[in-house]
Amino acid sequence: MTIDIDILEDEKVKCYSFMVQLSVEDYLNMVSRTFENRGGLEGQRDTLKTTTAIRIRKRMVQDIEAGALIPPIVLGVIVSPNTFSKLKTLKDRDSFLALMQEIDSDSISIIDGMQRTTALHEARKKKDISKNKIRIEYWIASQVNSLTYRMLVLNTGQVPWNIRRQIEIVFRSIIKELKQKSTFVEILEINDERRSSSPGQFQADNIIELFLVFGARKEKIDLQERLADEFMRQDFIESAANSNFTNIFYEVINYLGKFDRAIATYKDENSEEYFKDGNLFRKSQPACVGFVTAIGLSVLGRPGSDHSSERQNEKWNQIKNDADQMLQRISSHSNEIRDFLDFPTLNELIGKKPAKSNEREFFLQAFKTLIEENFKVDNMTPCWRAY
């Protein structure tokens, strides 16, 4: 007896699991279309460097050629709320696959099974396995947050990936949602030749780091140290447990853009200092990291001592209210922006050791002070001197 389609609902993170059977040909054609704008399928796999990894891949290809079944490949799909509401009504495989054909390719990611996918690709070159059947599990959500949480908690891939690699899988969906929800920020894609030069412009490859430091609530991330990565994974899981987590992050980036635009009116063309004009955030990724991490700590709680979802939302609403009042003060006193920013003090302190070698911590302490003062400071001097 053949099961047409298997459907389960994850009520915790508002996500559906659809298990279907596809032919190898149909599956590879689908993922090839998904990745055709990302350098092709070949460009997606990590380089296999170790002897063990190369032997495992070779054995997997040989097993597939011999007709072996492989574990289900897991695809993550982000859909609109309207499409998500239709999932309950789907009853068969054909109606489900027809709906998947309508999904933007940027919204589909291989969550678990990249090595199996490339093994299938290699095996098909050597032997006609096009009609062979494989199981595909689709995790479908209307928010990136749901997919991130499920991926970090449940990923059982054969090749261990660090948390940055896992977040990068859903990165395009994060950027897509951020563009839709952040009116004060312009994201410059990785293949965009432009650099951040106008207020509110940020490079896409810097956003993923801001997402990581926000969830981990640490200004420095050592992903090469395995234990540190495991602790960070747990911190991120706790953060993503709040269904509003990614929405808060998008709003934080929006406020980063608001402040970048607000201080852009400051011009000091005669200065030769590092920080001049109103380009604090566009000039310095450490400043962005400090801003985002400080808010993450205040809103989400310290790692290991997380606030409840209700408390997180309450803290964020308070920060937004305080930040809005500060932005209003800056707007109404734009002629005094030079004195308010006090870049001379910033440049003097940031140019000295140990601040020079610890810029991220310097800015983290600066913006933690700003938050502790409820954004009610006459100028930024006490913030710059907090380190």
N, C-alpha and C positions, 0 to 999 in steps of 0.2 A: 504493500500500500504506500503510495506517494503522498506526502503531506504538501499541499499546495503552498501554504504560507503559515508561518508561526508568528503570532503577535503577542507581545507582553508590554505592559506599561510600568515604568518606574515612577511611582507616585512621589518619591522623595525629591527627585530633581526634575520632575516634569519632562520625562524623556520616554520615547517609545523604542522598543527593540523589535525589528522585523527580520526574521530569518527566512531566506529564500535560497533556492538552488538556481545556479546559472551555469551555462556552458563556459568552458575556459575562453572560448572565442568571444562570447558576449561580454564576459567580465573584462578581458584585456582591452577590448575595443572601448568599453566604457571608461576605464581608467586612463587610457591613452588620450581620450577627448578631455578628460579632467585635467591632465597635465600638459596638454599640448602648448599652453601658454606659459608653462613654467620650466621650459627647457626639455620637455619630453620625459617619458618614463625613465629612461636611462639616467637622466640627471637628478632623479629623486633619491636614489639609493646611496647610502654611505659607502665609502670605499672600504672593502674588506682587506685589512692589513695583516691580521694574525694568521698563522698557519692553520690553527684550529677553525677559525671562521671560514677560511677558504675551503677546508675539507668538509665542513658542515654544508656549505652551499652546494658543493659538488655532489655530495651524497643526496641532498634534497632533490636536485635536478634529476639524478639517476632514478630515484624512487618515483618521481612523478612520471618519468618516461615509462616506468614499469607498471604504471597504473595505480600507484599508491594514493590513498586519500590523505589530504592535508587538513589540519584544523581550520575551522571557519576563519575567513578574513573579515576583519571588522572595519566598516566605513563609518565615519562620522559625517552627519549632514545637518546643516543649519537651514531652517526654512522660516518663512514668514509666519506670524501668528495665525493668519487666515489659512495657510496651507496646513499648519500643525493641527488646526481644528478639524480638518478633513480626514485626518489619519484614522480616527475612530470608525469612520464609515467604510473604510476599505475592507473588502471581504476576500479578495483573491489576488493571486500573484500578478496577473495581467494589469489589473487596475492600479496596483502599487507601482509596478515598473513604469507604467504610463505616466504616473505622477512624478516619478524620479526623473523622467526625461525632460520635464519642465524646469528642473532645478538648475540654477546657475552653477557652472562648473567650479567657480571659486568657493562655493559653499560645501564642497565634498572633499573629505580628507581621508587618507588611509590611517586609521588609528592604530591598528594592530595587524601586521601582515605585509609590511613592505618587502621583507626578505622572501616571503612566499610568493609575492606578486612577481618579483624579478626572477625567481626560480622558474615560475610558470612561463615567463617571457622567454627565458633561455631554453627551456625544455621544448617549447613549441617550434623553435628554430631547428631542432634536431629530429623531432618526430611529430607527426600529426596527432595532437591531443586536443584539437579544437572542440570536439564534441564531448569530451570528458566533463563530468559534472563536479562542481565545487559548491560548498556552502558559503554564503555571504550574509553576514549580520550587519544590518544598518542600525546605527544609533541615531535617532532623529530628535532634534530639539529645536526650540524657537529662540534659544539664547545660548551664546558661547559658554556661559557659566556652567550650564548643565553638562555640556560635552566635556569641558575641562575637568569638572569634578569626577565624572565617570571614568575618564581616561586615567587620571592620577590614582584613583582608588582601585580600579579593576584591570588596568593594562597588564597583560600576561605575555608580552612579546618574548620571543626566544632570545633576541638580542637586547640586552638592557640599555636603555637610553636615559641620559640624565634629564633633569626636569626642563632645562632650556630646550632640548631637542623635542620633548613632548609638547611644550607650549608652542614651538614653532609650527607644529602640525596644524594647529587651529589659528595660526597667526593671521592668515589672510582673512578669515572670518572676523577676527578681532578688529582688524583695520577697517573692514567693510562696515561693521557696526559702529565703530568710532566715527567714521566719516558721516554716517547717517545721523548720529546723535550729538555731535559736537559742532556747534555753529561758530565757535571762536577759534577753531583749529583747522589748519590745512595740512594734510599729511602728504609728504613727498615720497612717492614709492621708491623702492630700492633701485629700480631701473630708470628712475627719473634723473636726468643729468643736472637738474637744478639743485642748488644747495639752499639751506635755510637762510634767507636774507630779508624777508619781510616779517612784520609782526604776526605771530600766530602760526608760523610755518615750522614744522618739525619733521625730521627724517624718520621714515617708517622703521628703519632698523634700530633706531634709538627707542622707539615706543615699546618694543618687546622687552627691553631691559627695564623700562619703567614699570611695565606690567609685572615683571618678576620681583623687583624690589618692593613694589606695593604689596603683593601677596605675601612675600617672605618677611616684609617689614625690616629689612636689613639693607644698609647702603652699599655693602660690599658682598658679592656673591662668589664663592670659590666652588665652582662646579667640577674642578678637577679632583677635589677631595671627596671621596665616596661617602664618608660619614656625614660631612657637611651637606651633601646633596640629599641624603636620606632625611636629615632633620628638616631641610628646606621643603622637601616634598610633604612632610607632615604639616608644617606650618601653612603651606599653600592649600592643603586639603581642608584644614580648619577654616581658612579664609573663604575658600570657595563654597563652603557649606552654607553660607548666607546666599540665598537665591538672588540677592540684590548686589552681590559682590562686583560683577563686571560693570553693572550700571553705575555704581559708585566710582569705579575706576575711570569710566568714560567722563563722568562729571568732574573728577579731579583733573584730568587732562584738559577739559574745557576751561577750568579755572586757571590752569597753567597758561593757557592761551589768553584768557582775559587779562591776567597780570602782565603778560608779555606785551599785549597791545596797550595797556594802560600806561606803562612806563616808557613806551616807545617815543613819547613826545619829548623826552629828554635828549638834547643834542649837545655834544661837547667836542666839536671838530678839532679844537686845538690841543686836546689832551693826547698824550702818548701812552697813557696807562692801558693796562690790559682790559679792564672793564671801563668802558666809556660809552657815551650815548645810552640809550635804553635797551641794550642788547644783552642783558644779564642771562636770560634763559637760552637764547639762540646762540650765545657765545660759549656757554658752558653746560655740558651734559652733567657734570657733578652738581651744578646748581639745580638742575631739573630733578636729579636723583634725590638730592636733599629735600626738596619741596615735596615730592611724591612720597618718599619714605616717612617723613615727619607726619604727614597726614595719615598714612597707613598705620603708623604706631598709635596715633591718637584715636582713630576711628575703630580699628580692628582689635586693638589691644596688643600687649607685648607677646612675642612668641612664647607659647606655653601657658599664657594667661589671657585667653581670647575673650573678648566681650561677646555677649549674646547678640543675636541678630537685631533684637529690638534696641539694645544699647548702641550697636554700631550705627543704626539708622538715626538714632537720637543724636549721637556725637557728630555725625556728618551734617545733619541739618543745622546744628549749632555752628559748626565751622563755616558752612555756606553763608549763614546769616552774618557772622562776624566778618567774613571775607567781603561780602557785598557792601557792608558799611565802609570798610577800608577802601574798596574800589571807588565808592562814591566820594570819599574824602580826596582821593588822588585826582579824580575827575574835576572836582570843584576847586582844586588848588594846583592846577597843572603848571602854573608859573613858579611854583615852589618845589617842583619835582626834584631838582638838583639837590636841594638841602635834604629832602626826605630820603632819597636813596643813599646819600653819603658814600658815593663810590670812592672818594679819596681814602677814607678809613678802610674800606673793603680791600682796595688795592694794596694798601700798606700792610695789612694783616695777612692777606693771602700770599704775598710775596715773601713772607718770612717762613723759616722752618720753625715748628713742624707742620704748620698749616699748609705750606706748599705741597708737601708730600701726602697730605691727608685732606684734600679738597672736599671729598664726599662727606667725611665726618664734620668738616668745618661748616658746610652748608646744612647738614642735618641738624646740627646744634643751633644754627641760626634760625631755621624755620620752626624747630621745636619751641624755641623761645617766642617766636611770633605767635604761635598757636597758644602757648601758655598764657600769653598776654592778651588773648582774645582779639588779636590783630589791632589792638588799641595802643599803638606806639606813635610818638610824635615824629620819629624818624627811625631808620633801620640801624642806627649806630649800636644800640644795645644788642641787637641780633648779631651783627658782625662781630661783636666783642664777646659773644657767648662761648666761643670755643676755647 
